[in-house]
Amino acid sequence: MAFHHPKPSYAFHVLLLPKKAIPSLKEFDPTDTTFLTDLYSTVQSLVDEFQLPAYRLILNGGEYQDFPQLHFHLVSDVQRSNPSTRGAKQPQSGQAV
């Protein structure tokens, strides 16, 4: 599941969550290759769809994790006014991607 962060910290800020409840990376089953494949495929699709020339995939854990559900942040601080991203879709806060 992916949606725009309701309180974004970057010009582009999307949250990605697994469909099943996993409290944190510490509890993640490392043999769950289906989830990892889906995560990478989703990130690649979002990078293409939103034409992100630079981006980061962030995972917070322990005291840095705001809520007890494994989630990833796909972020980019590249300004949308950059000519190389002209025509890129603009994110809507809280909207599903």
Buried (B, 14 or more C-beta within 10 A) or exposed (E): EBBBBEEBEBBBBBBBBBEEEBEBBEEBEEEEEEBEEBBEEBBEEBBEEBBBEEBEBBBBEEEEBEEEEBBBBBBBEBEBEEEEBEEBEEBEEEEEB
